[in-house]
């Protein structure tokens, strides 16, 4: 059985988030062209998100606890599942070493990492050829998720910020930006947030 680290090592890996900033960009074909496509939580199984903008492939799913409970991930046999929690031994393509990545981030001042931060760092630490991220707004937009992920609901930014300290997450990603790739539109969103935080 191939280990997860062997699966993504030396590959061009994309982590695509469910941000509404992706809507209308028509990046689906580009997304599906990467060697490995990673998604998170409900984005991995949603059938309502626009494929033209987000693509269709999902080779790796990063899951938090509530998504482990909300659908039977043991049935998703062709994808890797990465969590902080045990889901039983029946799922062959499974690793729970996000627990180690969380501690890695806590040691670097990110006390409550967002799933996107955990996933980005986990991918990066597995010696990929390239690590690209897109589809993230770090909860800076009134509508945090694209239609079909969370029904386009207004997101409670303050609640997420209290739980995760979004500033810590953004500044940590900024500290490793030379090790990850962001397309121009994603970089523009990110640079604006960093600039605001540093004022």
C-alpha positions in Angstrom: 0.0 0.0 0.0 1.4 3.4 -1.0 1.8 5.9 1.8 0.2 9.3 1.5 3.6 11.0 1.5 4.6 8.8 -1.4 1.4 9.6 -3.2 1.9 13.3 -3.4 5.7 13.6 -3.3 7.3 15.3 -6.3 3.8 16.1 -7.8 2.1 19.4 -8.6 -0.5 19.6 -5.9 -3.5 22.0 -5.7 -5.6 22.8 -2.7 -8.8 24.4 -3.8 -11.1 26.1 -1.3 -14.8 26.9 -1.7 -14.6 30.7 -1.6 -17.1 32.7 -3.6 -14.2 34.6 -5.1 -13.8 31.6 -7.5 -17.3 32.1 -9.0 -17.3 33.1 -12.6 -13.5 32.6 -13.2 -13.9 29.4 -15.3 -10.9 27.7 -13.7 -12.4 24.2 -13.7 -10.2 22.8 -16.5 -7.1 24.3 -15.0 -7.9 22.8 -11.6 -8.5 19.3 -13.0 -5.1 19.5 -14.8 -3.1 19.3 -11.6 -1.4 16.0 -10.7 -3.3 15.9 -7.4 -6.4 18.0 -6.5 -7.2 18.4 -2.8 -10.5 19.7 -1.3 -11.9 20.2 2.2 -15.0 19.1 4.1 -18.3 19.5 2.3 -16.6 20.9 -0.9 -15.3 17.4 -1.5 -18.7 15.8 -2.0 -20.9 18.7 -3.0 -22.8 18.2 -6.3 -24.1 21.7 -6.4 -20.9 23.7 -6.9 -20.3 25.0 -10.4 -17.9 22.6 -12.1 -16.8 25.2 -14.7 -15.4 27.3 -11.8 -14.2 24.6 -9.4 -13.5 21.5 -11.5 -14.6 18.0 -10.8 -11.5 16.1 -9.5 -10.9 15.3 -5.9 -8.0 13.1 -5.1 -7.6 14.1 -1.4 -10.2 15.2 1.1 -9.2 17.1 4.3 -11.9 16.6 6.9 -12.7 18.1 10.3 -14.8 16.4 12.9 -18.3 17.4 11.8 -17.8 16.3 8.3 -16.5 12.9 9.5 -19.9 12.6 11.2 -22.0 13.9 8.4 -21.3 11.4 5.6 -20.0 8.0 5.2 -16.4 8.6 4.1 -15.6 4.9 4.1 -17.6 4.7 0.9 -15.3 7.1 -0.9 -12.7 4.5 -2.0 -10.8 6.3 -4.7 -9.8 9.3 -2.6 -7.3 9.8 0.3 -8.9 11.0 3.5 -6.8 13.2 5.8 -8.1 14.1 9.3 -7.2 14.7 12.9 -9.5 11.8 13.9 -9.6 8.1 13.6 -12.3 6.8 11.2 -11.7 3.1 11.6 -9.4 0.7 9.7 -11.8 -0.1 6.8 -10.7 2.9 4.9 -7.5 2.0 3.2 -6.5 5.4 1.9 -6.5 7.2 5.2 -4.1 9.2 7.3 -4.7 11.0 10.6 -1.4 12.8 10.9 -3.1 16.2 10.8 -2.7 15.9 14.6 1.0 16.3 14.1 0.6 19.2 11.7 -1.6 21.0 14.2 1.1 20.7 16.9 3.6 21.9 14.3 1.6 25.0 13.8 0.9 25.6 17.5 4.6 25.5 18.1 4.9 28.3 15.5 2.2 30.6 17.1 -0.9 29.4 15.3 -3.0 28.3 18.3 -6.1 27.2 16.4 -5.3 26.5 12.7 -8.0 26.8 10.1 -8.5 23.7 8.0 -7.1 25.5 5.0 -3.9 26.3 7.0 -3.6 22.7 8.2 -4.1 21.3 4.7 -1.7 23.8 3.1 1.1 23.0 5.6 0.4 19.3 5.5 0.8 19.3 1.7 3.9 21.4 1.7 5.6 19.2 4.3 5.2 16.2 2.1 7.8 17.3 -0.4 5.6 18.1 -3.3 7.0 19.5 -6.5 4.7 22.5 -6.2 2.0 23.4 -3.7 -0.6 25.7 -5.1 -3.6 27.2 -3.3 -6.7 29.0 -4.6 -10.3 29.5 -3.6 -9.5 31.1 -0.2 -10.6 34.5 1.2 -9.9 33.8 4.9 -13.4 34.7 5.7 -12.9 38.3 4.6 -16.0 38.4 2.3 -19.7 38.8 3.3 -20.4 35.5 1.5 -17.6 33.2 2.5 -18.5 30.1 0.4 -19.7 29.6 -3.2 -23.3 28.8 -3.8 -23.7 25.0 -3.3 -21.2 24.7 -0.5 -23.1 26.3 2.3 -26.1 27.6 0.4 -24.4 31.0 0.0 -25.2 31.8 3.7 -23.8 34.9 5.3 -20.9 33.7 7.4 -20.4 34.6 11.1 -16.9 36.0 10.8 -16.6 37.0 14.4 -17.5 33.5 15.6 -14.8 31.9 13.3 -12.3 34.5 14.4 -12.9 33.9 18.1 -12.4 30.2 17.5 -9.4 30.3 15.2 -7.7 33.8 15.3 -7.8 34.3 11.6 -4.9 36.9 11.8 -2.6 34.2 13.1 -3.5 32.0 10.2 -3.0 34.7 7.6 0.3 35.9 9.0 1.7 32.3 9.1 0.7 31.7 5.5 2.5 34.9 4.7 5.6 33.6 6.4 5.8 30.6 4.1 4.6 32.3 0.9 7.9 31.6 -0.8 7.1 27.9 -0.5 3.6 28.0 -2.0 2.0 29.3 -5.3 -1.1 31.4 -5.6 -2.6 32.6 -8.9 -2.7 36.3 -9.4 -6.3 36.8 -8.3 -5.7 34.8 -5.1 -2.5 36.7 -4.4 -4.3 40.0 -4.8 -6.8 39.0 -2.1 -4.1 37.6 0.2 -1.8 40.6 -0.2 -4.6 43.0 0.7 -5.4 41.1 3.9 -1.8 41.0 4.9 -1.4 44.7 4.3 -4.5 45.5 6.4 -3.2 43.3 9.2 0.2 44.9 9.3 -1.0 48.5 9.4 
